[in-house]
Amino acid sequence: MCASVPLGSVAAAPKKERLGGTDLSYFPIAQAGDVARLPVTVKILLEQVLRTTGEAEARAAAALTGYPTRADVAIPFRPTRILLQDYTGVPAAVDLAAMRSAMARAGKDPGKIEPLIPVDLIIDHSVQADFFGSKEVYERNLEREYERNRERYAVLRWSGQAFKTFRVVPPGAGICHQVNLERLSRVVQSRDGVAMPDTLFGADSHTTMVNGLGVLGWGVGGIEAEAAMLGQPTYLPWPVVVGVRLHGALPTGTTATDLVLTLTELFRKHGVVDKFIEFAGDGLASLRVEERATVSNMTPEYGATASFFPVDRQTLRFLEQTGRGELVPLVERYAKAQGMFREEGTPTPAFDELIELDLATIESSLAGPKRP
């Protein structure tokens, strides 16, 4: 049964505080009410509607504060970043160029056409292995890739130069989700003096990999991604969060692949399609971000929206190891201030559904057909 929600029953004011060595404002979600037991995914959704004004946002904030009581309310969601790869990114770049041309023909300033949120486009889907078996294989394949995709890359290069908020990562840097996880994601963004959780839409189904770092994100279609670029919200149905409470540690000899195959089978039996999955429990302390990202990457295989791991010491360790140690003070201070930091003994949030899993029971496994 869904509850009705009065309009304008929740308000929030920014609070200024020294976060990570810098004076920044942020919107404390605690102003909305008793939010201590909310899942972190719901806290992130709540923060972004508190940060945005409007009737839909006010209704969503009031409803989310009462979670897990369900409400007949759509949640307007605006991510802080967009991730594209070269196949899905070219149409978006062409559309932006066409809008600038239309502005110029109308005698207006074409420079006013600009993505309202940062866009990262990583060129990684065009590589082909034409050469092999020599020391020069990388350089020769990369050279052939540039020759084969000259026109497409020219458009993308122009986009990276013409738009202030459109960043292009050239070929050869790595797979888009790896680059996003290891280089681009900040976990906590600061924009115009305001700190906020790093959230993401990606035009690729495996965008979910970044949830292993504590960044809430998932794949969307090209139209949704372009709409988000231009500041339009995506309206989410009422979030259903399935909690997975982990205990213990993986046995010696088992891998993240064994864990993800076990979880995939478990989630398919439980039924998690279009639901958020959030991991909790002291067993998280034994899982590195690399292992978490493997689990999050497989989210499309069991149909969930995202498989989210909250920020904790493992998250901070990974930021240090990938050359982003300067982000750690801000990430830690902000996450703790908002009740989004997982520590030993953190109470289990009030999930809609809860699954228990002892990591010590994970065994080596193989995925394949029942018959050869």
C-alpha positions as CSV (number, residue, x, y, z in Angstrom):
1,M,0.0,0.0,0.0
2,C,1.3,3.4,-0.9
3,A,1.2,6.5,1.3
4,S,0.1,9.9,0.1
5,V,2.7,12.7,0.6
6,P,2.0,16.3,1.4
7,L,3.7,18.9,-0.7
8,G,6.5,21.0,0.8
9,S,6.8,19.1,4.1
10,V,10.6,18.9,3.9
11,A,13.1,21.7,3.5
12,A,16.8,21.9,3.6
13,A,19.4,24.7,3.8
14,P,23.0,24.4,2.8
15,K,25.5,24.1,5.6
16,K,29.1,25.5,5.3
17,E,31.9,23.4,6.7
18,R,35.6,22.7,6.2
19,L,35.6,19.5,4.2
20,G,38.9,18.1,3.0
21,G,40.8,21.3,3.7
22,T,38.4,23.5,1.8
23,D,35.3,25.5,3.0
24,L,32.4,23.9,1.1
25,S,28.6,24.0,1.5
26,Y,26.6,20.8,1.5
27,F,22.9,19.9,2.1
28,P,22.7,17.8,5.3
29,I,20.1,15.1,4.8
30,A,19.6,15.0,8.6
31,Q,17.6,18.2,8.2
32,A,14.9,16.2,6.5
33,G,14.2,14.1,9.6
34,D,15.2,10.7,11.0
35,V,17.4,9.3,8.2
36,A,19.9,7.3,10.2
37,R,18.5,3.9,9.1
38,L,17.9,4.7,5.5
39,P,19.9,2.7,2.9
40,V,22.8,4.7,1.5
41,T,21.3,4.5,-1.9
42,V,18.2,6.2,-0.6
43,K,20.3,8.8,1.2
44,I,22.0,9.7,-2.1
45,L,18.6,10.0,-3.8
46,L,17.3,12.1,-0.9
47,E,20.4,14.4,-1.0
48,Q,20.0,15.3,-4.7
49,V,16.3,16.2,-4.4
50,L,17.0,18.3,-1.3
51,R,19.6,20.1,-3.4
52,T,17.1,20.9,-6.1
53,T,14.0,23.0,-5.9
54,G,10.6,22.2,-7.3
55,E,7.3,20.6,-6.4
56,A,8.4,17.1,-7.6
57,E,11.5,17.3,-5.6
58,A,9.6,18.4,-2.5
59,R,7.3,15.5,-2.7
60,A,10.1,13.1,-3.3
61,A,12.1,14.4,-0.3
62,A,9.1,14.0,2.0
63,A,8.4,10.5,0.7
64,L,12.1,9.3,0.9
65,T,12.3,10.5,4.5
66,G,9.6,8.0,5.4
67,Y,11.4,5.1,3.7
68,P,10.8,2.1,3.7
69,T,7.1,3.1,3.7
70,R,6.2,3.1,0.1
71,A,4.8,6.2,-1.6
72,D,3.1,6.7,-5.0
73,V,5.8,9.2,-5.9
74,A,8.3,9.4,-8.8
75,I,11.8,10.4,-7.9
76,P,13.4,13.1,-10.1
77,F,17.0,12.2,-10.5
78,R,19.8,14.3,-12.0
79,P,23.3,12.7,-12.0
80,T,26.4,14.7,-11.5
81,R,28.2,13.2,-14.5
82,I,27.5,11.5,-17.8
83,L,29.8,8.7,-19.2
84,L,29.8,7.9,-22.9
85,Q,31.9,5.7,-25.1
86,D,32.6,6.3,-28.8
87,Y,29.7,4.4,-30.3
88,T,27.0,6.1,-28.1
89,G,28.9,9.3,-27.9
90,V,29.1,10.3,-31.6
91,P,25.3,10.8,-31.9
92,A,25.3,12.9,-28.8
93,A,28.2,15.0,-30.1
94,V,26.5,15.4,-33.5
95,D,23.2,16.5,-31.8
96,L,25.1,19.1,-29.8
97,A,26.8,20.4,-32.9
98,A,23.4,20.5,-34.8
99,M,22.0,22.6,-31.9
100,R,24.9,25.0,-32.1
101,S,24.4,25.3,-35.9
102,A,20.7,26.0,-35.4
103,M,21.6,28.8,-32.9
104,A,24.0,30.3,-35.3
105,R,21.4,30.3,-38.2
106,A,19.0,32.0,-35.8
107,G,21.5,34.8,-35.2
108,K,22.0,33.7,-31.6
109,D,25.2,32.8,-29.7
110,P,26.0,29.1,-30.4
111,G,28.3,29.1,-27.3
112,K,25.2,29.0,-25.2
113,I,24.7,25.4,-26.2
114,E,26.7,23.6,-23.5
115,P,26.1,20.4,-21.5
116,L,24.9,21.5,-18.0
117,I,26.7,18.6,-16.3
118,P,30.2,17.3,-17.1
119,V,30.4,14.6,-19.8
120,D,33.3,12.2,-20.1
121,L,33.6,10.3,-23.4
122,I,36.1,7.5,-23.5
123,I,37.1,6.1,-26.9
124,D,37.4,2.3,-26.4
125,H,34.9,0.5,-28.6
126,S,36.7,0.9,-32.0
127,V,39.9,-1.1,-31.4
128,Q,40.6,-4.1,-33.6
129,A,43.5,-6.5,-33.4
130,D,44.8,-6.4,-37.0
131,F,48.4,-7.0,-36.0
132,F,49.9,-9.5,-33.5
133,G,53.0,-11.4,-32.6
134,S,55.5,-8.4,-32.6
135,K,56.8,-5.8,-30.3
136,E,55.2,-3.0,-32.4
137,V,51.7,-4.6,-32.2
138,Y,50.2,-1.9,-29.9
139,E,51.5,1.1,-32.0
140,R,50.5,-0.5,-35.3
141,N,47.0,-1.4,-34.1
142,L,46.5,2.1,-32.7
143,E,47.7,3.7,-35.9
144,R,45.3,1.5,-37.9
145,E,42.5,2.5,-35.5
146,Y,43.1,6.2,-36.2
147,E,43.1,5.6,-39.9
148,R,39.9,3.6,-39.8
149,N,37.9,6.0,-37.7
150,R,39.4,9.4,-38.9
151,E,36.0,11.1,-39.4
152,R,34.4,9.9,-36.2
153,Y,37.4,10.9,-34.2
154,A,37.5,14.3,-35.8
155,V,34.0,14.9,-34.6
156,L,34.9,13.8,-31.1
157,R,38.1,15.9,-31.0
158,W,36.1,18.9,-32.1
159,S,33.6,18.3,-29.3
160,G,36.3,18.0,-26.7
161,Q,37.7,21.4,-27.8
162,A,34.4,23.2,-28.4
163,F,32.5,22.4,-25.2
164,K,33.8,23.3,-21.8
165,T,32.1,20.4,-20.0
166,F,32.7,17.7,-22.7
167,R,35.9,15.8,-22.0
168,V,37.3,13.2,-24.4
169,V,39.7,10.5,-23.4
170,P,41.6,9.4,-26.5
171,P,42.1,5.8,-27.8
172,G,44.5,3.6,-26.0
173,A,43.7,4.8,-22.5
174,G,41.8,1.6,-21.6
175,I,38.3,0.3,-21.3
176,C,35.8,3.0,-20.4
177,H,34.6,1.4,-17.2
178,Q,38.2,0.8,-16.0
179,V,39.1,4.4,-16.8
180,N,36.0,5.6,-15.0
181,L,36.7,3.6,-11.9
182,E,40.4,4.2,-11.7
183,R,40.7,7.8,-13.0
184,L,37.5,9.8,-13.4
185,S,35.3,9.0,-10.5
186,R,35.8,11.2,-7.4
187,V,33.2,9.6,-5.1
188,V,32.3,13.1,-3.8
189,Q,32.0,16.0,-6.2
190,S,32.5,19.7,-5.4
191,R,30.8,22.1,-7.8
192,D,30.4,25.9,-7.4
193,G,31.4,25.5,-3.8
194,V,28.9,22.8,-3.0
195,A,29.9,19.2,-2.1
196,M,27.7,16.3,-3.3
197,P,27.8,12.6,-3.9
198,D,29.3,11.6,-7.3
199,T,26.5,10.0,-9.3
200,L,26.5,8.8,-12.9
201,F,24.5,7.9,-16.0
202,G,26.4,5.9,-18.6
203,A,25.3,5.0,-22.1
204,D,26.5,1.4,-21.6
205,S,24.9,-1.3,-19.5
206,H,28.0,-2.1,-17.5
207,T,28.3,1.4,-16.2
208,T,27.1,-0.2,-12.9
209,M,30.8,-1.3,-12.3
210,V,31.4,2.1,-10.6
211,N,29.0,1.2,-7.7
212,G,31.9,-0.9,-6.4
213,L,33.6,2.4,-5.5
214,G,30.6,3.9,-3.8
215,V,29.4,5.9,-6.8
216,L,25.7,5.4,-7.6
217,G,25.3,4.9,-11.3
218,W,23.8,2.8,-14.0
219,G,23.3,2.5,-17.8
220,V,20.7,4.5,-19.7
221,G,19.7,5.0,-23.3
222,G,21.2,7.7,-25.5
223,I,18.1,9.9,-25.3
224,E,18.1,9.8,-21.5
225,A,21.8,10.6,-21.4
226,E,21.3,13.6,-23.7
227,A,18.3,14.8,-21.7
228,A,20.4,14.6,-18.5
229,M,23.2,16.6,-20.2
230,L,20.7,19.4,-20.8
231,G,19.5,19.5,-17.2
232,Q,16.3,17.4,-17.5
233,P,15.6,14.9,-14.7
234,T,14.9,11.3,-15.2
235,Y,11.9,10.2,-13.1
236,L,12.6,7.0,-11.2
237,P,9.9,4.7,-9.9
238,W,9.8,4.3,-6.1
239,P,13.1,2.6,-5.2
240,V,13.0,-0.9,-3.8
241,V,16.3,-1.7,-2.0
242,V,17.5,-5.3,-1.4
243,G,20.1,-5.5,1.3
244,V,22.8,-8.1,1.3
245,R,24.4,-8.6,4.7
246,L,27.8,-10.2,4.3
247,H,29.7,-12.1,7.0
248,G,33.2,-13.5,7.2
249,A,35.7,-13.5,4.4
250,L,36.3,-15.4,1.2
251,P,38.2,-18.7,1.7
252,T,41.7,-19.0,0.4
253,G,41.7,-20.0,-3.3
254,T,38.4,-18.4,-4.1
255,T,38.1,-15.3,-6.3
256,A,35.8,-12.5,-7.0
257,T,34.5,-14.5,-10.0
258,D,33.4,-17.3,-7.7
259,L,31.6,-14.7,-5.5
260,V,29.9,-13.0,-8.4
261,L,28.7,-16.4,-9.9
262,T,27.3,-17.4,-6.6
263,L,25.5,-14.0,-6.2
264,T,24.2,-14.1,-9.7
265,E,22.5,-17.4,-9.0
266,L,21.2,-16.2,-5.7
267,F,19.8,-12.9,-7.1
268,R,18.1,-14.6,-10.0
269,K,16.3,-16.9,-7.6
270,H,15.4,-14.1,-5.2
271,G,14.2,-11.7,-7.9
272,V,15.9,-8.4,-8.1
273,V,14.9,-7.0,-11.5
274,D,14.7,-3.2,-11.5
275,K,15.7,-3.1,-7.8
276,F,18.7,-1.5,-6.0
277,I,21.0,-3.9,-4.3
278,E,23.0,-2.6,-1.4
279,F,25.7,-4.5,0.5
280,A,26.1,-4.2,4.2
281,G,27.7,-6.1,7.1
282,D,31.2,-6.5,8.6
283,G,32.1,-8.9,5.8
284,L,32.6,-5.9,3.5
285,A,35.8,-5.1,5.3
286,S,37.5,-8.1,3.6
287,L,36.4,-7.2,0.1
288,R,38.7,-4.9,-1.9
289,V,37.3,-2.4,-4.4
290,E,38.6,-4.6,-7.2
291,E,36.4,-7.5,-6.0
292,R,33.4,-5.2,-5.4
293,A,33.7,-3.7,-8.9
294,T,33.6,-7.3,-10.3
295,V,30.3,-7.9,-8.5
296,S,28.9,-4.5,-9.6
297,N,29.9,-5.0,-13.2
298,M,27.7,-8.1,-13.4
299,T,24.6,-6.3,-12.4
300,P,23.0,-6.5,-15.8
301,E,23.2,-10.3,-15.7
302,Y,20.6,-10.4,-12.9
303,G,18.6,-7.4,-13.9
304,A,19.1,-5.1,-11.0
305,T,19.4,-1.3,-11.4
306,A,22.7,-1.1,-9.4
307,S,24.7,-3.2,-6.9
308,F,26.0,-0.6,-4.5
309,F,28.9,-0.8,-2.0
310,P,29.0,2.1,0.5
311,V,32.1,4.1,1.1
312,D,34.5,2.7,3.7
313,R,38.2,2.2,4.4
314,Q,38.6,0.0,1.4
315,T,37.2,2.9,-0.8
316,L,39.8,5.3,0.6
317,R,42.6,2.7,0.1
318,F,41.6,2.3,-3.5
319,L,41.7,6.1,-4.1
320,E,45.2,6.2,-2.6
321,Q,46.4,3.3,-4.7
322,T,45.1,4.9,-7.9
323,G,46.8,8.2,-7.5
324,R,43.8,10.1,-6.1
325,G,44.9,10.5,-2.5
326,E,44.1,14.2,-2.5
327,L,40.4,13.2,-2.6
328,V,40.5,11.1,0.5
329,P,40.0,13.9,3.2
330,L,36.9,15.3,1.4
331,V,35.4,11.9,0.7
332,E,35.9,10.7,4.3
333,R,34.7,13.9,5.9
334,Y,31.6,14.3,3.6
335,A,30.5,10.7,3.8
336,K,30.7,10.7,7.6
337,A,28.9,14.0,7.9
338,Q,26.0,12.6,5.8
339,G,25.9,9.2,7.5
340,M,27.1,7.5,4.3
341,F,30.3,6.0,5.6
342,R,30.4,2.3,6.6
343,E,32.5,1.4,9.7
344,E,32.7,-1.7,11.8
345,G,29.5,-2.0,13.8
346,T,27.5,0.2,11.5
347,P,23.8,-0.9,12.0
348,T,22.1,-2.6,9.1
349,P,19.9,-0.1,7.2
350,A,16.1,-0.6,7.0
351,F,16.0,-2.4,3.6
352,D,12.9,-3.6,1.9
353,E,14.3,-7.1,1.7
354,L,17.3,-8.6,3.3
355,I,19.6,-11.5,2.1
356,E,22.2,-13.0,4.4
357,L,25.5,-14.4,3.0
358,D,28.5,-15.9,4.7
359,L,31.5,-15.3,2.4
360,A,33.2,-18.4,4.0
361,T,30.7,-20.6,2.2
362,I,31.7,-19.4,-1.3
363,E,33.3,-22.2,-3.3
364,S,35.2,-22.3,-6.6
365,S,32.6,-22.6,-9.4
366,L,32.2,-22.7,-13.1
367,A,29.6,-21.1,-15.4
368,G,28.5,-23.0,-18.4
369,P,25.7,-25.0,-20.1
370,K,24.2,-28.1,-18.4
371,R,25.2,-30.2,-21.4
372,P,28.2,-29.9,-23.7
